Each structure stands twice: as structure tokens, then as C-alpha cells.
Amino acid sequence: MTYCDCEPEHEAVWEGDEATLSETLIEAIATVEGVRPIELEPLADTIDAVALDTLFESSDAVRDPEQIFFFSVSGWNVFVSGDGRIQICDPAESSTPSPLFESAAVD
């Protein structure tokens, strides 16, 4: 299990119905930075968005909230749980290990 003690700057949930995970992620980062999504550096400069979307959209994908994907985008630490919850944290605030996501379900 991945751990981080940061207080998320922003949280979002990818529902999997209308937007792709990468689109939801771009919107979340734009919200944190207070800019329009078009003003961000391209996501493809940091991570393979197609691979990320494919991983989560696969019909064989397991939606396990215990599985955590971590990467950095635009200077932010991004955590995506297997069930589509996204937390964006300032990397300067991460130091002491603690549970990343609460065990309660997200509405």
C-alpha cells in the first residue's frame, strides 16, 4: 500500500462514464493551479495518458481502492486509487508515512 502524509490540495473522482481518467486529471490539476486546462503543460510530457486511460478503462480492470498509482505532474504529486479517486498533493508537504486514502467509500 502506498502512503503519504500530505493534505490534498484537491480531490476528484473519475466516474468512468463521460470523461477519461486523463481528462479528469487535467481538470483537477487546472483547478489546483487556478488556470484553464489549455494553459497546463501537455500531460503527455509527463505520463502516457493513453496507457493510463487504457489501464483504468479495461473491462478486466480490478477496481481495488487498495491499489494506488503515484506519479508527478506539473510539480504536483498525484495519487490515483484503483477505484478512480484522485488526490493532488504539494510535494513539499509529503514526509511522514500515513494512510493515503480513507477506507470509507466516496459518494
N, CA, C and O atoms as CSV, one atom per row, in Angstrom:
chain,resi,resn,atom,element,x,y,z
A,1,MET,N,N,0.844,-1.177,0.000
A,1,MET,CA,C,0.000,0.000,0.000
A,1,MET,C,C,0.890,1.240,0.000
A,1,MET,O,O,1.914,1.273,0.682
A,2,THR,N,N,0.507,2.241,-0.750
A,2,THR,CA,C,1.260,3.484,-0.808
A,2,THR,C,C,0.811,4.405,0.305
A,2,THR,O,O,-0.368,4.436,0.656
A,3,TYR,N,N,1.750,5.155,0.860
A,3,TYR,CA,C,1.451,6.071,1.950
A,3,TYR,C,C,1.970,7.463,1.640
A,3,TYR,O,O,2.959,7.626,0.926
A,4,CYS,N,N,1.299,8.454,2.177
A,4,CYS,CA,C,1.698,9.847,2.050
A,4,CYS,C,C,0.969,10.629,3.126
A,4,CYS,O,O,-0.210,10.383,3.381
A,5,ASP,N,N,1.654,11.565,3.756
A,5,ASP,CA,C,1.002,12.314,4.827
A,5,ASP,C,C,0.487,13.675,4.379
A,5,ASP,O,O,0.060,14.473,5.213
A,6,CYS,N,N,0.519,13.951,3.101
A,6,CYS,CA,C,0.113,15.274,2.635
A,6,CYS,C,C,-1.391,15.501,2.796
A,6,CYS,O,O,-2.195,14.570,2.746
A,7,GLU,N,N,-1.728,16.744,2.986
A,7,GLU,CA,C,-3.132,17.152,2.961
A,7,GLU,C,C,-3.421,17.496,1.505
A,7,GLU,O,O,-2.835,18.440,0.975
A,8,PRO,N,N,-4.311,16.756,0.844
A,8,PRO,CA,C,-4.544,17.014,-0.576
A,8,PRO,C,C,-4.965,18.457,-0.844
A,8,PRO,O,O,-5.802,19.023,-0.140
A,9,GLU,N,N,-4.365,19.029,-1.874
A,9,GLU,CA,C,-4.763,20.358,-2.335
A,9,GLU,C,C,-6.097,20.276,-3.061
A,9,GLU,O,O,-6.874,21.231,-3.082
A,10,HIS,N,N,-6.347,19.105,-3.660
A,10,HIS,CA,C,-7.593,18.898,-4.401
A,10,HIS,C,C,-7.864,17.403,-4.477
A,10,HIS,O,O,-6.940,16.592,-4.548
A,11,GLU,N,N,-9.140,17.055,-4.461
A,11,GLU,CA,C,-9.558,15.667,-4.637
A,11,GLU,C,C,-10.622,15.621,-5.719
A,11,GLU,O,O,-11.448,16.526,-5.836
A,12,ALA,N,N,-10.592,14.566,-6.501
A,12,ALA,CA,C,-11.580,14.369,-7.559
A,12,ALA,C,C,-11.865,12.875,-7.650
A,12,ALA,O,O,-11.126,12.051,-7.111
A,13,VAL,N,N,-12.937,12.547,-8.336
A,13,VAL,CA,C,-13.278,11.146,-8.558
A,13,VAL,C,C,-13.560,10.954,-10.037
A,13,VAL,O,O,-14.375,11.665,-10.624
A,14,TRP,N,N,-12.883,9.992,-10.629
A,14,TRP,CA,C,-13.153,9.624,-12.013
A,14,TRP,C,C,-14.257,8.579,-11.988
A,14,TRP,O,O,-14.093,7.494,-11.430
A,15,GLU,N,N,-15.391,8.925,-12.607
A,15,GLU,CA,C,-16.556,8.037,-12.590
A,15,GLU,C,C,-16.524,7.008,-13.715
A,15,GLU,O,O,-17.180,5.970,-13.623
A,16,GLY,N,N,-15.767,7.285,-14.775
A,16,GLY,CA,C,-15.657,6.329,-15.866
A,16,GLY,C,C,-16.780,6.369,-16.868
A,16,GLY,O,O,-16.854,5.505,-17.741
A,17,ASP,N,N,-17.670,7.363,-16.767
A,17,ASP,CA,C,-18.794,7.374,-17.689
A,17,ASP,C,C,-18.651,8.397,-18.815
A,17,ASP,O,O,-18.835,8.038,-19.978
A,18,GLU,N,N,-18.334,9.641,-18.517
A,18,GLU,CA,C,-18.278,10.667,-19.554
A,18,GLU,C,C,-16.851,11.037,-19.947
A,18,GLU,O,O,-16.518,11.028,-21.132
A,19,ALA,N,N,-16.022,11.355,-18.989
A,19,ALA,CA,C,-14.648,11.776,-19.266
A,19,ALA,C,C,-13.686,10.614,-19.049
A,19,ALA,O,O,-13.979,9.679,-18.303
A,20,THR,N,N,-12.543,10.686,-19.707
A,20,THR,CA,C,-11.494,9.700,-19.445
A,20,THR,C,C,-10.799,10.075,-18.136
A,20,THR,O,O,-10.970,11.184,-17.629
A,21,LEU,N,N,-10.027,9.156,-17.604
A,21,LEU,CA,C,-9.270,9.445,-16.391
A,21,LEU,C,C,-8.307,10.605,-16.635
A,21,LEU,O,O,-8.176,11.491,-15.790
A,22,SER,N,N,-7.641,10.604,-17.775
A,22,SER,CA,C,-6.684,11.686,-18.047
A,22,SER,C,C,-7.386,13.034,-18.167
A,22,SER,O,O,-6.827,14.044,-17.741
A,23,GLU,N,N,-8.587,13.083,-18.729
A,23,GLU,CA,C,-9.344,14.341,-18.798
A,23,GLU,C,C,-9.721,14.816,-17.395
A,23,GLU,O,O,-9.619,16.004,-17.090
A,24,THR,N,N,-10.152,13.896,-16.552
A,24,THR,CA,C,-10.493,14.235,-15.168
A,24,THR,C,C,-9.255,14.734,-14.430
A,24,THR,O,O,-9.334,15.685,-13.652
A,25,LEU,N,N,-8.124,14.101,-14.670
A,25,LEU,CA,C,-6.868,14.503,-14.048
A,25,LEU,C,C,-6.455,15.908,-14.494
A,25,LEU,O,O,-6.038,16.719,-13.667
A,26,ILE,N,N,-6.567,16.198,-15.774
A,26,ILE,CA,C,-6.230,17.530,-16.298
A,26,ILE,C,C,-7.115,18.591,-15.662
A,26,ILE,O,O,-6.625,19.647,-15.264
A,27,GLU,N,N,-8.407,18.324,-15.561
A,27,GLU,CA,C,-9.332,19.271,-14.923
A,27,GLU,C,C,-8.946,19.502,-13.460
A,27,GLU,O,O,-8.987,20.632,-12.973
A,28,ALA,N,N,-8.573,18.431,-12.765
A,28,ALA,CA,C,-8.204,18.544,-11.349
A,28,ALA,C,C,-6.935,19.381,-11.172
A,28,ALA,O,O,-6.869,20.223,-10.277
A,29,ILE,N,N,-5.942,19.158,-12.008
A,29,ILE,CA,C,-4.700,19.935,-11.912
A,29,ILE,C,C,-4.960,21.399,-12.255
A,29,ILE,O,O,-4.416,22.293,-11.606
A,30,ALA,N,N,-5.780,21.647,-13.263
A,30,ALA,CA,C,-6.125,23.027,-13.619
A,30,ALA,C,C,-6.830,23.719,-12.457
A,30,ALA,O,O,-6.588,24.898,-12.200
A,31,THR,N,N,-7.692,23.002,-11.758
A,31,THR,CA,C,-8.381,23.559,-10.592
A,31,THR,C,C,-7.377,23.949,-9.513
A,31,THR,O,O,-7.466,25.038,-8.946
A,32,VAL,N,N,-6.423,23.068,-9.227
A,32,VAL,CA,C,-5.408,23.348,-8.209
A,32,VAL,C,C,-4.577,24.570,-8.594
A,32,VAL,O,O,-4.264,25.404,-7.745
A,33,GLU,N,N,-4.225,24.674,-9.860
A,33,GLU,CA,C,-3.370,25.771,-10.306
A,33,GLU,C,C,-4.146,27.056,-10.599
A,33,GLU,O,O,-3.549,28.116,-10.788
A,34,GLY,N,N,-5.472,26.958,-10.636
A,34,GLY,CA,C,-6.285,28.137,-10.904
A,34,GLY,C,C,-6.167,28.637,-12.331
A,34,GLY,O,O,-6.221,29.841,-12.584
A,35,VAL,N,N,-6.004,27.702,-13.265
A,35,VAL,CA,C,-5.885,28.050,-14.681
A,35,VAL,C,C,-6.854,27.213,-15.504
A,35,VAL,O,O,-7.472,26.276,-14.997
A,36,ARG,N,N,-6.977,27.562,-16.767
A,36,ARG,CA,C,-7.772,26.740,-17.682
A,36,ARG,C,C,-6.937,25.526,-18.090
A,36,ARG,O,O,-5.712,25.624,-18.165
A,37,PRO,N,N,-7.571,24.394,-18.351
A,37,PRO,CA,C,-6.811,23.195,-18.730
A,37,PRO,C,C,-5.860,23.422,-19.908
A,37,PRO,O,O,-4.777,22.839,-19.947
A,38,ILE,N,N,-6.248,24.247,-20.848
A,38,ILE,CA,C,-5.417,24.502,-22.025
A,38,ILE,C,C,-4.102,25.202,-21.658
A,38,ILE,O,O,-3.147,25.169,-22.434
A,39,GLU,N,N,-4.051,25.830,-20.489
A,39,GLU,CA,C,-2.854,26.552,-20.054
A,39,GLU,C,C,-1.814,25.644,-19.388
A,39,GLU,O,O,-0.697,26.086,-19.120
A,40,LEU,N,N,-2.160,24.403,-19.123
A,40,LEU,CA,C,-1.230,23.465,-18.489
A,40,LEU,C,C,-0.236,22.918,-19.504
A,40,LEU,O,O,-0.499,22.909,-20.707
A,41,GLU,N,N,0.916,22.458,-19.001
A,41,GLU,CA,C,1.835,21.750,-19.889
A,41,GLU,C,C,1.140,20.463,-20.324
A,41,GLU,O,O,0.359,19.901,-19.557
A,42,PRO,N,N,1.406,19.987,-21.531
A,42,PRO,CA,C,0.731,18.769,-22.004
A,42,PRO,C,C,0.985,17.584,-21.064
A,42,PRO,O,O,2.117,17.344,-20.642
A,43,LEU,N,N,-0.060,16.865,-20.753
A,43,LEU,CA,C,0.055,15.705,-19.875
A,43,LEU,C,C,1.033,14.687,-20.460
A,43,LEU,O,O,1.749,14.008,-19.725
A,44,ALA,N,N,1.055,14.588,-21.779
A,44,ALA,CA,C,1.931,13.629,-22.455
A,44,ALA,C,C,3.410,13.915,-22.226
A,44,ALA,O,O,4.248,13.049,-22.475
A,45,ASP,N,N,3.748,15.126,-21.750
A,45,ASP,CA,C,5.144,15.434,-21.432
A,45,ASP,C,C,5.605,14.711,-20.171
A,45,ASP,O,O,6.804,14.601,-19.916
A,46,THR,N,N,4.652,14.221,-19.386
A,46,THR,CA,C,4.972,13.607,-18.102
A,46,THR,C,C,4.602,12.136,-18.024
A,46,THR,O,O,5.363,11.327,-17.492
A,47,ILE,N,N,3.450,11.791,-18.547
A,47,ILE,CA,C,2.925,10.430,-18.410
A,47,ILE,C,C,2.201,10.038,-19.692
A,47,ILE,O,O,1.679,10.896,-20.404
A,48,ASP,N,N,2.173,8.763,-19.979
A,48,ASP,CA,C,1.457,8.267,-21.150
A,48,ASP,C,C,-0.031,8.211,-20.798
A,48,ASP,O,O,-0.499,7.251,-20.185
A,49,ALA,N,N,-0.761,9.248,-21.192
A,49,ALA,CA,C,-2.178,9.362,-20.841
A,49,ALA,C,C,-3.005,8.242,-21.457
A,49,ALA,O,O,-3.955,7.765,-20.836
A,50,VAL,N,N,-2.661,7.820,-22.658
A,50,VAL,CA,C,-3.399,6.731,-23.307
A,50,VAL,C,C,-3.239,5.443,-22.503
A,50,VAL,O,O,-4.209,4.713,-22.298
A,51,ALA,N,N,-2.027,5.165,-22.052
A,51,ALA,CA,C,-1.798,3.964,-21.240
A,51,ALA,C,C,-2.548,4.050,-19.914
A,51,ALA,O,O,-3.132,3.063,-19.465
A,52,LEU,N,N,-2.534,5.227,-19.287
A,52,LEU,CA,C,-3.259,5.421,-18.029
A,52,LEU,C,C,-4.755,5.183,-18.230
A,52,LEU,O,O,-5.385,4.471,-17.448
A,53,ASP,N,N,-5.317,5.779,-19.276
A,53,ASP,CA,C,-6.741,5.595,-19.568
A,53,ASP,C,C,-7.059,4.134,-19.858
A,53,ASP,O,O,-8.052,3.598,-19.364
A,54,THR,N,N,-6.221,3.498,-20.653
A,54,THR,CA,C,-6.442,2.094,-21.011
A,54,THR,C,C,-6.406,1.203,-19.781
A,54,THR,O,O,-7.214,0.283,-19.650
A,55,LEU,N,N,-5.481,1.470,-18.888
A,55,LEU,CA,C,-5.362,0.686,-17.662
A,55,LEU,C,C,-6.650,0.734,-16.847
A,55,LEU,O,O,-7.097,-0.287,-16.326
A,56,PHE,N,N,-7.240,1.910,-16.739
A,56,PHE,CA,C,-8.444,2.065,-15.928
A,56,PHE,C,C,-9.720,1.697,-16.671
A,56,PHE,O,O,-10.707,1.318,-16.040
A,57,GLU,N,N,-9.723,1.798,-17.995
A,57,GLU,CA,C,-10.938,1.528,-18.760
A,57,GLU,C,C,-11.069,0.078,-19.185
A,57,GLU,O,O,-12.115,-0.317,-19.700
A,58,SER,N,N,-10.047,-0.713,-18.983
A,58,SER,CA,C,-10.076,-2.110,-19.377
A,58,SER,C,C,-11.229,-2.834,-18.695
A,58,SER,O,O,-11.484,-2.638,-17.506
A,59,SER,N,N,-11.918,-3.666,-19.454
A,59,SER,CA,C,-13.025,-4.434,-18.868
A,59,SER,C,C,-12.506,-5.439,-17.841
A,59,SER,O,O,-13.266,-5.909,-16.995
A,60,ASP,N,N,-11.227,-5.766,-17.911
A,60,ASP,CA,C,-10.611,-6.686,-16.954
A,60,ASP,C,C,-10.050,-5.965,-15.731
A,60,ASP,O,O,-9.547,-6.601,-14.804
A,61,ALA,N,N,-10.139,-4.638,-15.733
A,61,ALA,CA,C,-9.543,-3.855,-14.644
A,61,ALA,C,C,-10.225,-4.165,-13.319
A,61,ALA,O,O,-11.450,-4.256,-13.239
A,62,VAL,N,N,-9.421,-4.323,-12.298
A,62,VAL,CA,C,-9.922,-4.545,-10.949
A,62,VAL,C,C,-10.031,-3.187,-10.275
A,62,VAL,O,O,-9.054,-2.440,-10.234
A,63,ARG,N,N,-11.197,-2.855,-9.748
A,63,ARG,CA,C,-11.415,-1.566,-9.094
A,63,ARG,C,C,-11.142,-1.689,-7.600
A,63,ARG,O,O,-12.049,-1.585,-6.775
A,64,ASP,N,N,-9.893,-1.909,-7.276
A,64,ASP,CA,C,-9.481,-2.112,-5.894
A,64,ASP,C,C,-8.929,-0.806,-5.326
A,64,ASP,O,O,-7.894,-0.326,-5.788
A,65,PRO,N,N,-9.606,-0.219,-4.326
A,65,PRO,CA,C,-9.127,1.039,-3.761
A,65,PRO,C,C,-7.767,0.913,-3.073
A,65,PRO,O,O,-7.123,1.925,-2.798
A,66,GLU,N,N,-7.326,-0.307,-2.792
A,66,GLU,CA,C,-6.019,-0.522,-2.170
A,66,GLU,C,C,-4.877,-0.344,-3.174
A,66,GLU,O,O,-3.733,-0.120,-2.780
A,67,GLN,N,N,-5.188,-0.444,-4.472
A,67,GLN,CA,C,-4.166,-0.254,-5.497
A,67,GLN,C,C,-4.007,1.242,-5.742
A,67,GLN,O,O,-4.981,1.934,-6.039
A,68,ILE,N,N,-2.787,1.736,-5.618
A,68,ILE,CA,C,-2.516,3.161,-5.757
A,68,ILE,C,C,-1.486,3.379,-6.857
A,68,ILE,O,O,-0.446,2.721,-6.893
A,69,PHE,N,N,-1.789,4.306,-7.745
A,69,PHE,CA,C,-0.859,4.725,-8.787
A,69,PHE,C,C,-0.355,6.106,-8.396
A,69,PHE,O,O,-1.148,7.002,-8.107
A,70,PHE,N,N,0.958,6.280,-8.388
A,70,PHE,CA,C,1.560,7.545,-7.985
A,70,PHE,C,C,2.460,8.055,-9.097
A,70,PHE,O,O,3.228,7.291,-9.682
A,71,PHE,N,N,2.367,9.343,-9.387
A,71,PHE,CA,C,3.257,9.981,-10.344
A,71,PHE,C,C,3.232,11.478,-10.086
A,71,PHE,O,O,2.376,11.977,-9.356
A,72,SER,N,N,4.171,12.187,-10.687
A,72,SER,CA,C,4.221,13.642,-10.557
A,72,SER,C,C,3.846,14.273,-11.887
A,72,SER,O,O,4.291,13.840,-12.950
A,73,VAL,N,N,3.019,15.304,-11.805
A,73,VAL,CA,C,2.580,16.041,-12.988
A,73,VAL,C,C,2.588,17.521,-12.646
A,73,VAL,O,O,2.027,17.927,-11.628
A,74,SER,N,N,3.214,18.322,-13.478
A,74,SER,CA,C,3.244,19.781,-13.295
A,74,SER,C,C,3.699,20.185,-11.888
A,74,SER,O,O,3.226,21.181,-11.340
A,75,GLY,N,N,4.613,19.410,-11.314
A,75,GLY,CA,C,5.125,19.732,-9.989
A,75,GLY,C,C,4.253,19.265,-8.836
A,75,GLY,O,O,4.548,19.575,-7.682
A,76,TRP,N,N,3.199,18.535,-9.117
A,76,TRP,CA,C,2.296,18.020,-8.081
A,76,TRP,C,C,2.467,16.517,-7.954
A,76,TRP,O,O,2.730,15.832,-8.943
A,77,ASN,N,N,2.318,16.001,-6.741
A,77,ASN,CA,C,2.244,14.557,-6.536
A,77,ASN,C,C,0.799,14.144,-6.739
A,77,ASN,O,O,-0.112,14.693,-6.119
A,78,VAL,N,N,0.601,13.174,-7.613
A,78,VAL,CA,C,-0.747,12.713,-7.948
A,78,VAL,C,C,-0.882,11.258,-7.527
A,78,VAL,O,O,-0.039,10.421,-7.851
A,79,PHE,N,N,-1.953,10.972,-6.804
A,79,PHE,CA,C,-2.267,9.621,-6.362
A,79,PHE,C,C,-3.634,9.254,-6.928
A,79,PHE,O,O,-4.606,9.985,-6.742
A,80,VAL,N,N,-3.703,8.115,-7.621
A,80,VAL,CA,C,-4.971,7.639,-8.168
A,80,VAL,C,C,-5.204,6.249,-7.611
A,80,VAL,O,O,-4.383,5.351,-7.796
A,81,SER,N,N,-6.329,6.072,-6.927
A,81,SER,CA,C,-6.638,4.749,-6.382
A,81,SER,C,C,-7.314,3.918,-7.461
A,81,SER,O,O,-7.846,4.453,-8.434
A,82,GLY,N,N,-7.288,2.622,-7.280
A,82,GLY,CA,C,-7.864,1.708,-8.250
A,82,GLY,C,C,-9.335,1.934,-8.518
A,82,GLY,O,O,-9.840,1.534,-9.567
A,83,ASP,N,N,-10.041,2.575,-7.578
A,83,ASP,CA,C,-11.463,2.843,-7.789
A,83,ASP,C,C,-11.713,4.244,-8.363
A,83,ASP,O,O,-12.857,4.698,-8.399
A,84,GLY,N,N,-10.652,4.933,-8.811
A,84,GLY,CA,C,-10.816,6.198,-9.517
A,84,GLY,C,C,-10.719,7.462,-8.690
A,84,GLY,O,O,-10.926,8.555,-9.218
A,85,ARG,N,N,-10.410,7.346,-7.413
A,85,ARG,CA,C,-10.244,8.556,-6.596
A,85,ARG,C,C,-8.877,9.167,-6.878
A,85,ARG,O,O,-7.874,8.461,-6.983
A,86,ILE,N,N,-8.855,10.483,-6.998
A,86,ILE,CA,C,-7.634,11.223,-7.312
A,86,ILE,C,C,-7.347,12.194,-6.177
A,86,ILE,O,O,-8.236,12.916,-5.724
A,87,GLN,N,N,-6.099,12.207,-5.721
A,87,GLN,CA,C,-5.656,13.204,-4.751
A,87,GLN,C,C,-4.427,13.887,-5.329
A,87,GLN,O,O,-3.502,13.232,-5.812
A,88,ILE,N,N,-4.432,15.223,-5.271
A,88,ILE,CA,C,-3.307,16.006,-5.758
A,88,ILE,C,C,-2.691,16.712,-4.561
A,88,ILE,O,O,-3.360,17.463,-3.852
A,89,CYS,N,N,-1.396,16.457,-4.348
A,89,CYS,CA,C,-0.700,16.981,-3.177
A,89,CYS,C,C,0.525,17.787,-3.584
A,89,CYS,O,O,1.150,17.528,-4.613
A,90,ASP,N,N,0.849,18.765,-2.756
A,90,ASP,CA,C,2.072,19.537,-2.909
A,90,ASP,C,C,3.222,18.650,-2.447
A,90,ASP,O,O,3.199,18.179,-1.310
A,91,PRO,N,N,4.227,18.403,-3.284
A,91,PRO,CA,C,5.309,17.502,-2.890
A,91,PRO,C,C,6.108,17.984,-1.687
A,91,PRO,O,O,6.748,17.175,-1.014
A,92,ALA,N,N,6.086,19.262,-1.406
A,92,ALA,CA,C,6.828,19.791,-0.258
A,92,ALA,C,C,6.208,19.374,1.070
A,92,ALA,O,O,6.858,19.479,2.110
A,93,GLU,N,N,4.960,18.904,1.054
A,93,GLU,CA,C,4.265,18.538,2.288
A,93,GLU,C,C,4.327,17.049,2.601
A,93,GLU,O,O,3.802,16.634,3.634
A,94,SER,N,N,4.935,16.244,1.772
A,94,SER,CA,C,4.957,14.797,1.969
A,94,SER,C,C,6.244,14.376,2.663
A,94,SER,O,O,7.337,14.578,2.133
A,95,SER,N,N,6.110,13.786,3.859
A,95,SER,CA,C,7.316,13.308,4.529
A,95,SER,C,C,7.050,12.109,5.425
A,95,SER,O,O,7.712,11.083,5.268
A,96,THR,N,N,6.128,12.195,6.340
A,96,THR,CA,C,5.876,11.122,7.292
A,96,THR,C,C,4.790,10.187,6.769
A,96,THR,O,O,3.714,10.653,6.396
A,97,PRO,N,N,5.047,8.878,6.734
A,97,PRO,CA,C,4.046,7.950,6.219
A,97,PRO,C,C,2.762,7.928,7.043
A,97,PRO,O,O,2.789,7.970,8.273
A,98,SER,N,N,1.647,7.861,6.337
A,98,SER,CA,C,0.324,7.669,6.930
A,98,SER,C,C,-0.599,7.196,5.816
A,98,SER,O,O,-0.260,7.369,4.645
A,99,PRO,N,N,-1.763,6.599,6.131
A,99,PRO,CA,C,-2.638,6.102,5.078
A,99,PRO,C,C,-3.020,7.217,4.109
A,99,PRO,O,O,-3.340,8.334,4.515
A,100,LEU,N,N,-2.978,6.889,2.823
A,100,LEU,CA,C,-3.269,7.871,1.789
A,100,LEU,C,C,-4.757,8.135,1.660
A,100,LEU,O,O,-5.182,9.290,1.688
A,101,PHE,N,N,-5.554,7.092,1.520
A,101,PHE,CA,C,-6.988,7.237,1.340
A,101,PHE,C,C,-7.713,6.688,2.557
A,101,PHE,O,O,-7.287,5.698,3.152
A,102,GLU,N,N,-8.794,7.326,2.915
A,102,GLU,CA,C,-9.636,6.797,3.978
A,102,GLU,C,C,-10.312,5.543,3.446
A,102,GLU,O,O,-10.498,5.406,2.237
A,103,SER,N,N,-10.679,4.639,4.323
A,103,SER,CA,C,-11.303,3.398,3.892
A,103,SER,C,C,-12.771,3.573,3.550
A,103,SER,O,O,-13.364,2.691,2.929
A,104,ALA,N,N,-13.371,4.687,3.938
A,104,ALA,CA,C,-14.784,4.916,3.643
A,104,ALA,C,C,-14.981,5.146,2.155
A,104,ALA,O,O,-14.110,5.695,1.480
A,105,ALA,N,N,-16.120,4.728,1.655
A,105,ALA,CA,C,-16.441,4.899,0.239
A,105,ALA,C,C,-16.679,6.365,-0.080
A,105,ALA,O,O,-17.158,7.128,0.760
A,106,VAL,N,N,-16.340,6.749,-1.304
A,106,VAL,CA,C,-16.571,8.110,-1.778
A,106,VAL,C,C,-17.940,8.154,-2.427
A,106,VAL,O,O,-18.281,7.286,-3.231
A,107,ASP,N,N,-18.725,9.162,-2.081
A,107,ASP,CA,C,-20.064,9.278,-2.676
A,107,ASP,C,C,-19.988,9.801,-4.081
A,107,ASP,O,O,-21.018,9.962,-4.736
